[in-house]
Amino acid sequence: MDNAFFETSWDRDEILEGWDEADGCLVSDRVIMDGLPVGYMYRIMPEGVTTFVKYDSGWRFFSEVDDEEYVKNPDAIGIYRLKTICRHCPDILPLLKAPYGTAYRRDKDGKFQEEIFEPLEEEGWDLFENEY
């Protein structure tokens, strides 16, 4: 597997030029580690009293094969910067300014389509207790 996108330009922010919001997000390991494309993404209003909340863009990214059982495992989800996931899946870039409560699913042709917002269960994820 070629993970070259992880090794290039960590210090450059051109990919998110003009982004002035928090840039943290949660991403399935199947996307980041296994290299699967983003198949489902949604944005929630960040809330809570954890360290991560002030960095949280509200975006959550999952592969097409991630199911509820998989994402309930906090070890299967990681905290990343938006620019990292954008390097992996640049087709999400035009969607990032969508309002909170928005969801997209990749269709059979590989294009993202907006759909009814159905957030996956985040209860039990202890990621938020770690430093960003």
N, C-alpha and C positions, 0 to 999 in steps of 0.2 A: 504494500500500500504506500502511496506517495503522499506524505504529509508536508510537502514543501511549503504550503501556505502558512504553516505554523512557524517556519524558520525565517521568513522574509519580512523585513520592514516593521518590526515590532514597534519601532519608535515613530513611524510615520502615521499620520491620521488622515491622509488625503481621501481615503475610501469613505470616510464619514464627514467630509468637508461641509461645514455649515451646521453640523449637528450640535446643538447647544443644550441638550437634555442629558440626564443621567445615561450612562452607557453600559451599565451592567445588565446581564440577561442570564437566563437559565437555559441550558442546552442538554439534550439527551446525549449520553455517551455514544449511542449508535450513530449520531451525526458527527460528533467531534472525534471520537476514537476510531470508529469503524468506517468513517467516510461516507455514510449514507446521506443522501440529500434531505433537506428539510421537506417534510411532507405535510406537517400541520404546524401552524404558528398562531399564537394569540397574544393579546396585550391586556394586562389587567392593571388596575390602579394599585401601585405599590402601597403597602400599609404595614404597620407593625412598629416595633420598637427595637429592631435588631440593627446591627452595624450595616448590613447590606442595604437596608431600605433607602438610604440616602443616595446610593449608587444605582438603584434598580430602575431600569427603563420600563419595566412591566412586561417586557417581551419574554415569551417562552417558546422554545423551538424543539420540535420532535421529528423523528423519522416517520415514514409511512407505516413501519412495522411496530412502532411503540404502542403498547396497549396500556390500559389503566393499571394492570398488575405490575408491569415493568416500571412505569413512572412513579409508582408508590414507593419504590425502593430508592431511598435518598442517595445510595451509592451509584445509581444509574444516571444522576443528574449533576451537572457541574455549573459553577458560576464562571462566566466568561465576559469579555468585553464585546460589544456589538461588532467592532471591527474584525474580530476573530471569526465570527460566524459569517460576516459579509464576505470575507475572503474566500470562505468555503462555498457559500451559496450567494453569489452576487445578485441573483434575481430577486432577493428579498429587499434590496436597497430601496426601490420605489415604494415599498409598502410600509416602511418604518415610521413614517409620520402619521400613520393611521391613529385615530383616537382610541382611548382606552375602551375595552369592550368589543374590540374588533378581532375577528378570526379569519384565517385563510387556510384552505386545503388545496394541495396540488391535485389537479385533475388528471385524467388518463392521458392527456396530451402533454403533461408536464408543466402546465400553466397554473398559477395560483388563482383561485376563485374565492371571493368572500363568501362566508357562510355564517350560519347562526352561531353565536358565541357560546361555546360549551367548554369552560375551563376544565382541565384535568385536576384531580384531587391533589392539593399540595400539602395537606395535613400530614404531619410527621416528618416533613423534610427538615432536617436539622442543619442544612447548608447555611442558613441565615445566621447561625451562631458563630460562624467562622469569619475571620477578618477578610475583607475584600482585597 
